[in-house]
Amino acid sequence: MRVYKTLMNKTFICLLIVVLVACKNTPYSDETIKSDLRAPAYPLLTLHPHVKLWSMTDELNKQNMTFGGSTQLPFVGFLRVDGVMFHFMGSKELPMQAIAPMALDHEKWEGKFTSLVPDEGWEQPDFDDKYWQLSEGAFGTPGMWEARTRWTSSNIWVRREVEVDPYLLEHKKIYLRYSHDDVFQLYINGKQLVSTGYDWGANFKVEVPDSILQTMKSGKALIAAHCENRMGGGLVDFGLFAEEPTMPVEKIAPISYEKEWTGRYTMEQPQENWEAKEFDDTTWTEGQAAFGTDDQRNVHTPWFSPDIWVRREMIFDPALVKNKQLYLRYSHDDVFQLYVNGMQLVSTGYEWKSDLRVNIPDSIAETMKDGKAVIAAHCENRMGGALVDFGLYAELKEAKQTSVDVQATQTHYTFECGDVELKLTFTAPYLLDDLKTLARPVNYISYQAKALDGKEHDVAVYFEIDPHKAFRAGQSTQMYEKDGLALMKTGQEKQKLWVNKEKGERSWGYFYLGTKDDVTCAQGDAAEMRAYFMKEGDLKQMRKSAEKRYAAFAQKLDVDSDFPQHLTAAFDGLYTMAYFGEDLRPYWNKDGKTSIEDLYAEAEKDYKEVMAKCYAFDRQLMADAYLAGGKEYAELCALAYRQSVSAFQMSEDSDGELLYFTPQVGPVDEYYPASPLYLRYNPDLVKAMLNPFFYYSESGKWGKPFPPHDLGGYPIVNGQTIGGDMPVEEAGNGLIMTAAIAKMEKNASYAEKHWKTLTQWAEYLLENGTDTGDQIITDNFAGDCPHHANLSAKGILGIAAYARLAEMLDKKEEAKKYMNAASEMAKEWEMAAYAGDHYRLAFDQPDDSWGMKYNLVWDRLLGLNLFPERVIQKETDFYLTKMNEFGCPLDSRHSYTKADWIVWTASLSADRMQFRKLMLPLYKFMNETTDRTPMADLINTDGKTIVGFTGRTVVGAYFIRLLEKE
């Protein structure tokens, strides 16, 4: 077996070399070294630290994308092949359309109110309410759902004027949604719709009857409500909504309560093969559905015996079998079996349920190609009520996802859509050695159709987005054309720079979607746009609508083309941060002279070249990582790449210094684990991470002999905001990262620029000795741990890193002094931490304590050689005795671990097999975790769940093994 695996590995390496050589000779190739990792979440669009879209499911068309952690962003895709629609992206279900929103949905609305008993007719449209107060809904007592206006009296009367598009009244069902506490009455145009007793609740829904809809034909509605609060909380919130229909469903042979149907039945045991299509049922009795006891829904044929057998013949358009997804709806009570053309589709135990749905698989659909089907059912009633009812339906087909592949800069999907294959690719061109491309807040959505049968096909693609909630867009979404570009722009209305900081969310900036390709686009009613596209294959003559919530793009595809077509997504954040009083623009617009249209024009011009570079980079990364740590390691690195890079923004300060920063601008102890990725591909970006910290330390604003932990939360950067200094932790981080920059660049010029500050940090570490006392550590979430051995090791390595920098700068005396001191401290460390077959978690803890000494990885990477090999070997051997299913715990106090530190710990040894033994459980966790979030770095080792810390940049730590091989 070992020989076989070795041969397989060698074969794979040869294939990698062939692919890479081929890539160098070909300007564009869409070949990838496929990743088989089932990602916890799939990165789709990553435009800004606060604008990231992920798919949290294995199949792209099972759920809407997730925006910013938890918000659902309806972004759907359909492919039209020869007039047949296939759904390939997002959820095709449409939420209700807000004519007048509710505060419950985190939306704003205004109304007039009074707490004084009003005159008669207060609910009528023509009532004079000029003396009532205007305020923001909802109205309620403190602490009630989204209550914006305080209500503390016993009674409140509220009036709200609403404009209604008459088109909605004609084409859709209209509903009122409301929340109340306590007794509540509500009127629309003077007609009562709601009247409750003494109760309370949230988000009730009632359909508005025709008698009231008739009064709204002018396009106006006056909603008036009265609520009496008898005790406790009080609340009034309401809104008017239109129900969005789903894609059309064809009722081939509906269930009985939708349309009458008759079938043949018997209550006596039939002959064999009674379920077969060709069975002779002429002796059975004909009866109208449903079949059951009189206490069940829509029963027309009584059934009181223990068993019943029912057969129903259907004739329909054979084209439906190919062009639609067939499914069955059924109700039963009790034990139930159902067959289609003699093939079993349903078999239940002893249960009773109504209006269930089951898709008809291809194996059964094959038997229905002639447009004929016999549905045969048997039901056994063991006690109580009895029921049999079923019907056949057809709806839009789901595209069959055949693969998903996460690469460093791209996520690829392929789908079967009838006789056409669709390849869909999300590209974030994060090429770290190309600052111009890296800094652009631009992603591409590419799509390519290929005929599977070698024939010609008429193919078009449709994308539709509802940015309303995700971007708090209100009615600000607009579509426009300029310089050959078709663009959608959306963002929060009435933006003011740096406001709403307390909400902790992005409250400014604009999201764009568009292309220079030949597309048709529209803005309006989603169901109407989908139906139009399904019929026409474009949106050219789409009706203009007052509805601004949905935007759509449609494009005819060139089947079997050599290069994909695409949409371009972009985000203009306007400014990146207020940096010590200076409002900084993003790097791509650092002079304030580049418009978003200019950005688009440049991104469109470079599309083919950038795509070629991204494919080449992805192949190279997978090949390099495979050689460094194996297939599983390569796949982890590919998934980590975009997660880490997408956490950063880039700017220049007024002195021209490059700044590369996360929303918190730090902390340094997050940049430290992330640094191997950036050291590997562009050390200038590590300098750009450290530049703000050197500036702050050297400006006199900080005044302490060690770096600050952070520089303040986005968007206001004025200095450390998270309490509690971490002196040894951050000084060690800064010195080690600076030494790593020098090693990668083979010169210490960056260190020389900041030598005075680095010396101050090194002196601090030297003065604090081997034992760091009760200082805070980066892993303090695990609990306080004074005299921590791993923190001590970082301090010692920080001193040695300073010595190495001094040596590179020909500062011989300083180099000798600090290296000698570090060597002596390393000896002290070994004695103080020694616990027989391992080293203690902390110097003062008992011998059975232990913890990962991941900081020691820099001893070999920087060539410092302070700690003897026996220390490394003893520790790594010991970790292998503590392994759980999903890895080695962080330390002896808990069963959880840190994913970033796992990879560093696995890299302590140069031995490849030992690395894989420690790394593979992490891969297994990411492949199997039940928590569908962007990769977490605090995970359980004894279960498939995460503990916390999701989607962070620290996963750049995975690249430390690659860094070693550089």
N, C-alpha and C positions, 0 to 999 in steps of 0.2 A: 504493500500500500504506500509506503514512504517513497519507493522508487517511482511509482505511478504519479504521485503528487508532484515530485520533483520534475518529471517529464512534462506534466501539465503546466507547471509554473514557467518552465523554460519555453514551452510553446507559446504561452501567453505573452511573455517578454518579447519573443521574436515578432509576434503579431503587432505589439506596440511599436517596435522599431520600424516595421514596414509601414504602419499607418503614419508615423511621424515623418519618415522620409518622404512619403507620398505627399503629405501636407505641405512640406517645404517647396515641392515642385508644382503645386497647384494653388492658384490665387484664392479659390474658394472651394471648400469641401464641407458638406454637412455631416460627415462621419463623426461619430462619437465613440469613446470607450465607455460603453453603457454602464450606468450604475444600477444595481439591483436593490439598493436600500429602499425599504418602505419608510419614507420620511415621516416623522411626527407631524410635520406641516410642510407644504410645498411652496417655496417662494415664487410669486408670480410677478408683481410689480413692486419695485423697491426704489422709490424716488427721493425719499427724504426720511429722516429719523421718525417723523410723525405721519408719513404717507407710505405705508407698506400694505400690500395685499397678499394674503396667503390663502391657499386651499387647505382646509383641515380634514379633507376626506381623500381616500385613495382614488376615487373617480371624480373627475372635474364637474360632471353634470349632476351630482347628487346634492349639492348644497351651494349656496351663495358664497362668494369669497368673504374672507374676514378682513376687516379694515381696522388697523390700530389696536389689535388685541381681542376685541369682542364684538364690535359693530359689524353687522352684516351689510355688505355692499352689493346690491343687485346689479350684476354685470353678466349678461347672458349672451350666448351665441347659438345661432342656428345655421345649418348648412342646407341649402336647397339644391337637390340633385334631380334633374329632369322633372321638376315640379313637385318632388316629394321632400318634405321638411324633416331634418334630423336635428335634435337638440344635443349639443355637445358641451355647453359650458353654463355654469350657474344653475339656479333654480328657476324653472319656467313658471312657477306659481307667482301670481301677482298680488301684492298687498292691496288693501283698500286705498282708494285715492282720496286724499283729504281735500274736501271743498272748503271746510272750515276746521282747522286742526284742534286737537285737544292738548292741554298742558301735560296730560298723562304721557304723551309721546315726546315730551321734552320740547314742545313747540310753543310759540308765543301766540296769544290771542288777547284781544281787548274787548271789554264790554262796559256798559253802564250799570251801576248798582245803587240800591238804597236800602237802608235798614229801617226806614219809616214806612208804615203801611201806606201804599199808594192809592190813588183814586181808582174807581172802577175803570175797566178797559185797559189796565196797565199791560196786558198781554197782546193788545192789538197793534198792528203795524203803524197806525196813524196816531198812536198815543204820544203826547208831548212829554219827552223825558229830559228836557233841557236842564232841569235842576238836579238830575241824578249825577253821580260822580263817575268819571271815566277812569278805569283802572285795568290792570292786567289780570287775566285768569290764570290759574284757577283761584277761587275764593274759598278760604277755609281757615280753620284754626291752626296755630303753629304745629308743624310736624306732619301735616296731612300731605298727601301725594301732590307734589309740584304746586302747592298753594303759594301764589305770588302776592295775593292781596289778603290781608288779615281780616277775618270776620269773627267777631266775638259776641255779637248780639244773638237774640233768640231766632230772629228771622232775617232773611235776605231775599231781595228780588233783583234779578239780573236780566238785562236785555242786550242782545247781540245782533248786529246787522251783518248779513252774509250775502255775498254775490254768488250766483249759481249760473254756470254755463248751461243754457237751455238744451244743448246737445246731450249733456249728461242725463237730463231728465227723460229724454226720449229714448236713449240707448242703454241705460244702465239702471240697476236697482240702487235706490238711495237709502242710506241708513243713518240713524242717529246713534252715536255712542255717547254714554254719559256715566259719570260717577257722582254719588250723592251720599250725604250723611246729615240729617235723618230723612224726615217726611218730605216728599219731593213731587212737584208738579211741573210739567214742561209743555209749552205751546209753540207751534210754528204757524206764523201768520194768523194768530188768534185761535187756532184749532188745537185742542188738547191732544197730545200724543202719549204723555207719560203721567201716571198718577200712582204713587206708592203709599204704602202704610208706613208704620214706624220701623224702618230698616235702613241698612246702609250697605254699600259695596262699590266696587270699582269696575269700570270698563264693561258696562252692560251695552247690549246692542238691540235696536228695534228697527224694523223696516218702516220707512215712511210710506203710508198708503196713498193710493191715487187721489183720494179726496183732498189730501194736503198738497200733493205734488201739483195739482191743478192750480193752486194759488201761487205757485212759484214760477210759472211760465214766463213772467216778466223778467226773470233773472235775479229776483231779489227775494230774500227770506228774512223774517224777523223772528229770532228764537228768544223766547221769554221763559224764565224759570223762577220758581219760588221754592225755597227750602226752609224748613223749620228744624232747628237743632234743639232737641229736648234735653240732651245731656252729653257730656264728653265732647268728642271731636265733631267738627262741622265741615262740610265740603260741598262745593258746586263746581262741576267741570263738564263740558259737553262740546261736541263737534259734529259736523255733518260730513258724510263720506259717501263715495260712489264705489260700488263693488266692481272690481276688475274681473271680467270673465277670464277663465283659463283658455288655452288654445282649444279650438273647436273639437268636440268629441262626437263621433258618429255613432248613433244608436242603431246598431245593426238589427238587434232583436232585444229590445229593452226588457228590464225587469218589470213585473206586473203593475206596480204602482206608478210607473211612467207610461206604460202602454199595455192595453189588454193583450194577452196571448193565451193560446190553447195548446195543450199537449195531450199525449196519451198516457194513461196510468193504469196500474193494477195494484191491488193490495194482497195479491197471492203470489207466492214464490214463482218467478218466471223460469223459463227454460234457460239452459246455458247460453252464454254469449248475448244475453239480453242488452248489453251495453254496446254491441257492435253496430256499425253504421248500416249494414245490410240486414239486420234482424227484422223478422216479420212481426210487427206489433199491431196488425189489423184486428186482432181479437181483444186488444186492450180497450179500455173505455176512454172516450174523449172528454176532457174537462178543462175549465178555465182556471188559470192560475190566479192567486197563489193557492197551494194545497195545504190544509192544516186545520187546526181547531179555531173556533170562532173568536177566541181571545187574541189571535195574532193579526198582523197587518195585512189588509187587502185580501183576505181569504175568500175565494169564490167556490172552491170545491172542498167540502168537509172531508177530513181524514181522522178517523178515530181508532183504526186498527194499529197494531204494533209497528207494521212496516208499510212503506209505499215505494213503488218504483215508477219513475216518470221519464218520458222521452219527448224531446222537442226537436223538430226538424227546422232547419234554417236554410234559406237561399239568399245569397248576397253577391255583390260585385267581386269577382275574383281578384281584381287589382288591389283590393284592400289588404289581402294577405301579404303582398309584396311591399306596398307603400305605407302601411300603418302598423302600429303595435296593437294587436288584438288582445283583449282581456275580458275576463268574466267577472260579473258582480253576482253575488249570491247571498241568500239568507237561509238558515237551517236551524232545526230544533228536533232531534238531538244529534245522534251519530250519523255521519253523512259521508257518502262517497259520490264523486262526480267524474264522468268520462266525456271526452270529446272524440268522436269517431273511433270509439273503442279504446282510447288511450286514457289512462287515469290521470286526472289533473288535481283532484282534491280528495283527501282522506282525513277525517277528523276522529277524535275520540268522543267521549261523552261530554258534549258541550252544546251551547246554543248561542248563536251570534247573528247579527243583522248587517246587511250591506257590506260584506267583505269583498275584497278585490284580489284577483290573482291573474298575473300575466300568462298568456298562452305562449309556451316556448316554441322555438323553431321546429322541434321534432314533431309537435302536434300541428303547427301551422302548415307544415308540408302536406298533411293529409287534407287540407282545406283549400288547396290551390284551385280546385274546380268550382269554388264558390258555393259548396254545399257542406253542411255539418249537421250531425245529430248529437245533441247533448243529452246524456242519459244519467239519471241520478237515482240513488237509493238512500232512504232515510229511515232510521229506526228510532221510534219514540219510546223511551223507557218509562217516562212518567210525565204528567202535566201537559203543558202546551206542546203543539207539534206544528212544523212549518217547512215547506219547500218552495223556493222561488229562485229564479236565476235569469240572467240575460247576457247577451254578447255585445261588446262595444269595440270601437276602434279609435285610436288617438294618434297624435304625432309620435313618430318613432324616436327612440333614444339612440343616439350614436353609440356604437360599441367601442369603448376605450380598449385599445389593444396594448398600449404601453405608456409608461411615464418614466422619465429619466432626468434626474437632477444633476446638472453639471455646475461648475463653479459660477459661470456667468449666465447660464441658461437653464430653463426647465422645458423639456420637450414632451409633448403628448402626441399620440397617434390614435386615430379613430377610424373605424369602418362605418361608412355611411352608404349602405347599399353596395353598389358597384364602384364606389369611389373611396379612396383613403384620404383622410385629412391629416396633415401634420401641422400642429399648432405649437409655436415656440414663444416663450416669454424671455426676452433678453435684457439684462441689465449690464451694459458695457463697462463694468468696473475693471478697467485695465490699469493696474496700480502704477505701471511705469509710464503711463500717458496721462499727465495731469489734466490736459485739455478735455479729453474724453471722459475721464473719471469725474471731473467736476460738473459735467453737464447733468442736470436733473432730468434725464431722458431715458426711457425704456422703449423697446420695440415689441410689438405683438405681430409675429409673422405667421403666415398661413399659406399652405401649398396643397393643391389637390392632385391626386394621381389616380388614373383609371386602373382598376383592378382586373377588368375584363378586356383591356386593350381597345375598347370602343370609345367613340366620342360621346361626351356628356355635357349638358348645360348645367353649370355649377355656379352658385352665388353664395356669398357668406353675409351674415347679418349679425351685427353687434349692437346691443342695447344696454344702456346704463342709466341707473337712477341714483344720482349722487346726493339726493336731497338730505338724508339723515347723516350720512358719513361726513359730508362737508358742510352741514348746516346751511345748505344753499338757498333755502327759501325759494323765491322766484327769480334768483339772480342767474341761473343757468342760461347761457345763450349760445347759439351757433352762428358762425359767421365765416365768410370767405375773404381771403386776402392774399394777394400775390400767388395765386394758384393753390393756396392751402385751404382745406376745409377743416375748421376747428370748432370744438366745443370747449367752452370755458365755464368753470363753476367754482364757487367758493362762498364763504359766509358773506351775507349782505352787510353793508355799512362797516367795513373793516377799519379799525383804528390800530395803528402800530403799537405793539407791546401791551395791549389791554387784555383783560381776561386771563392774566397770568395765574391768578389764584385757582383757576379751574384745571390747571395742569394739562391743558390740551391746546393743540394748534388752533388759533383763532384768526389767523391771517394767512394770506397766500392763496394761489389759484391753481386748480388742477385742470390740465388740458388734455384733450384726446383728439387726434386728427391725422391727416396725411396729405401728401401731395399727389398720391395715386388717384386714379379715376374712380371716385366714389360718388354715391348719392347719399344724402343725409336728410334727416327730418327731426323735428322736435314735437312731441305731442302725446297723444293717448297710446300707451304701449300695446294694448290689445288690438287697436285699430292698425297700428304700424305693422305689427306681426302679420295680421290677416292680409294686409296690402302686399307685403313682401312675399308671402306664401303664394299669392295669386300672380304677381307681376315679376318677382325676382329682383326688384329694385325699389327705390323710394321716390322716383322722379316726380310723380304727380300726386304725392301724398297730401291729403287735406291739411291746410293750415289750422292749427288748434291754439286755443288760449292756454291749454295745459303746457307748462314748461318743465314738468318734472322729469320726463323721460327724453333721452336723446338717442338716436340710432344712426348707424352707418351701414350701408349695403354696398357690396362690390362684386362684380362678375369676376370669376376666377379663370385664369388660363390653365387648363388641365395639362398635366405633364410638363409644366414649364421647368426650366433649369434653376430658376431663382424664385424665392417666395415673394408674395405681396405682403403689405403690412399696414398697420396703424402705429402711430407714435404717441406715447403717453409722456407728459411732462408736468413738472410742478414748479411754479414760480413762487418761492417763499418770500420774495421781496427783499427781506434782510435776514441775515443769519443770527445775529445777536447784537446786543448793546454791550460792547467790549470796553469796560472801564471808561464809559462815557462816550464811546465812539460807535455809532451805528454802522455795522459792517454789512456790506452787500455780499452775496455769494460770489465765489471765485469766477464763475462764468460771466458775471456782470459786474466785476469789481470796479469798473469805471462808471457804471450807471448808464452806459450808452447802448447796451445791447437789449433789444426788445425780445419778447417771447417769440415773435414771428422770425426775427433774425436767428434765434436759437433753433427754431424748427427748420429753417432753410438750411442751416449748417448740418443739422442732424440728418436731414433728408439727403443732402449731397453726399454725406459720408456713410450712408447706410450699408452699402455693399462692402465697402472696405472694413467697416467696423464689425459686421457680421463675420467676415472671413477671419479677422483677428480673434474674435471671441471663440469661434470654433477651434482655431489653432491653439489658443491659450488653454481651453478646456481639455483638449487632448493631451497637451504637454503636462498640465497639472496632474491629470489622472495617471499618466505614465510615470512621472517622477515620484508621485506618492506611492504608487504600486511598488516601485523598486525600493522605496524607503521602508515601507511597512506592510505591504500586501494589499490585496484587493479591498478588504473591508476598511483599512485605514484610508485608502484613496477615496472611497465613497463618503466617509465621514468628513474628510477635508473638503470635498466638493460641496457638500451640504453646508459646511461651516462658513465657506468663503463669503457668500452673499450676505448671510446673517451678520457677520462681523462688519463687513465694509459698509453695509447700508445703515449702520448706526452713526456714521460720521457725516459731517459737513465740512466744507473747505472755504476759507476766506484768506484775505491778506490784510494785515493791519496797515496803518498809515506809514509805517517805516518799510513796507514791502516784505515783512516777515510772513512766511506761510504758516497758516493756522489750520490744524486738522483736529476736529473736536466732536465729542458726543454731546447730547443735550445738557448733561451735568457739567460739561467741561472737566472731565475727569470721571471718577476719581483716578488718581495715579495708579491705585492698586487694581483698577480694571484695565488700564492701558498696558500695564505690566504683563498680565497673562495674554492679552491680545497681541502683543508686540511681535512674536515670532512670524506671524503672517506678513506683517509690513516690513520687518527686517529682511525677510526672504525676497520680497518683490520690489521694495523701494524704501530704503532707509530714510530718505528725505521725509517721508510721512511720519516716521517715528520722531524725527526732529520737530516736525510741525505739531505733534502731540505735546511735546515737552516745552515748546517755545512759550506758551502762555504761563507756564509754571516758572520758567527762568525769568520771564519778564516781571512777574509778580514778586518773586524773591529779590530781584535786583533793583526794583523800583523804590524800595524802602517802604512799601505798603504792607509787607508781611512781617518782617523784623524778627523772624525766628530762624534758628540754625538748621532747619530741616524743611523739606517741601510741604506746602499745604496739601490737604487731602483732595480738595476740589476747588473750583473757582466760582461756583454759583450756578444755580439752575437756569436753564434756557427760559427766557431769552436774556435775562439780566445777569451779566458777568461782572461782579465787583469784588470777588474774594470768597474765601471758604464759607460755606453755609451749613454744611453738615457738621454737627458738633462732635468734639473729641478728636484731638490730634493723634496722628499715628507716626511718630517721629522715626523710629528705626525702619518701620515698614516702608514709608515713602522715600526716605533717604536711600535705603538699599535699592528700592525700585529705580530711582533716578540714576544712581551710579551704575547699576548693572545695565540699564537700557542704553546709557551713554557709551559704556564700554562696548556693548554689542554693536552699536552704530559704527564705532571706530574699527572694530574687527571686520565688519562687512565692507567698509569703505577702504580699509587698509591705511587709514590715517586718522589722526585725532584732532583735526582742525575744529570740529564742532565742540569738542571738549575744551579746547584752548580758548574758544570764544567765551566760555562760561566757567573758566578755571577757578576764579575766586569763589563762586557759589558752590562748585563741586568740592572744593577744598573745605569749605565750611561744613558741608554735609558729611564728608569723610571724617573730619575732626570730631563731629558729634558722635559718629559711630564708634570711633576709637575711644572716646572718653566714656562711653557707656558700656564698654567691655563686653565680655562674652554673655553675661547674664543680663537680659533686657528688663528684668523686674516685672512690673505689672502693666507694661505697655499694651495698648490695644493692637490686635492683629487683624489682618484682613478676613480671617475666618471666625471673627468674634460672634457670628450668628450661632456658632456651635457652643457658645458659653465662654465666660472669662477663663483665661488660662495663663496665669503669670509664669514667668521663667520658661517660656515656650521654646523648645529646641529648634523648631523649624524657623522661627523668627530670628533666633540667634544666628542660625546658619546664613540667613539672608544678610544680616549685618556684617558678618565676617566676609562674605563674598563681595559685599559692597565696598569694603575696605580694600580687598585685593583687586577689585575692578578699578578703583582709583589708582592703585599702584601700577596696574598695567597701562592705564592712560598716561601716567607720569613717565613711564618707561618709553612710550611711543613719542612723547614730547621731549625726550632727552633730559628729563628732570630726574637724574639718577639718584640723588640723595633721598628725594621724596619717595621714589619708587622703592628703594631699598627699605626705608623706614616702615612704610605701610605694608609692604609684602611680608617683611619679617614679623610685624605685629599680627597680621592675619594668620600667618603660619602658626604662631604660638597660640593664638586664640582657637584655631582649629583643633590643636592638640588638647586644649582645655575642654573644648566642646565634647570631644570623643570620650574623655574621662568622665565628665559630668553627666552625659546622657547614657552611658553604657548600662545595659541591662541584660547581659549575657548573649542571647541569640538575636538581639535587636537593640534599638536605642529608644529611650523613653519619649513620651509625648512632651514632657516638661521636666526640667532638671530636678524639681522637688517632688515629683510624683513617683509612685511605687513602680517596681519593675514590670508589672503586668500592664502598665499603660504604654500606649504606642500611638504613633500618628505618621502620616505620610510626610517624608522630608523632601518634598518636590522641589524646593529651592536649590537643592544640591545639583540639579541638572546643569546649572550654569558653570559649575566647577570645570566640567569637561568641555562645554561649548566655548567657553572663553579661554580655555587652555591654562587655567589657574593651578590645577593639580594640588589643591590644599588638603583635601580629604583623601585618605588612603583608599585604594580600591576595595579593601576589606570592609570598609564602612558601607559602601554602595552595595556590594554583593550581599552582605549580611542583611541589610534592610530590604532589598528586593526579594531575597529568598523568604524573608519573614512575611512580607505582604502576601505572597502566594499561599501561605498557610491560613490567611484570614479572608480568603475570597468567598463571597456569596454568589448567587446566580448571576447578578448583574454587576459584579465588580468588588473591589476592595473598599471598605468603608474609609471615610476620611481619617478617623481616629477611633480609639477604643471606647469613646463615649456614646457613639451613635451608629446606626446602621446605614445612614445615608452617606453619600460621597459627592465630590465635586468633579464634574466631567473634565474640566480643564486641567485640574491637578492630576487626574487619572492618567492623562496622556503624558504629562510631564514626569510622573512617577514611573510610568512604563518606559520612558526614555532615559531614565537614570543609567541604565545599563546599555552598553553598545550591542549586547547580544540580541539578535533579531527575534529568536524564539521566545525569550523572556519578555520582550516588548509585546509580542502578540498575545501571550498568555494574559497579560494585564489589560491589554487594549480590547480584545475581542468581546469580553462581557459588556463593555460600553456600546459597541456596535449592536450587540444583541438587544440591549435595552432600547436604543433608538429605533430599532427595527420592529420592536414588539410593544412599546409603551402604549397604554390605553389612553393617555392624556394627549390629545391632539392639539399641540401648541408648537410654535417655533421652538427649536431645541432648547431644552432647559439645561442649566449647568449644576443645579442642586437636585440630585435624584436619589431614589431609594435603590439599595443594592439587593434587597430581599423581596422586591415586588415591582410591578410594571407601572408604578405611578411616580410622578415627580413630586418634589417638595416645594420648589419655587425657582425664581430667577430664570425667567423664560426670555428667549429672543435677544440675549445680550451679546455684545461684541466680544466677550471673553473667549468665545469658541475659536477665535484666532489662535488660541493656545495650541490647538491640534497640530499646527504647522511646525511645532518645535522639532519633530523628527525630520521633517524636510529641511529645516534650517540647519540641522547638524550635517546633513549631506551636502550642503551648499559649499 
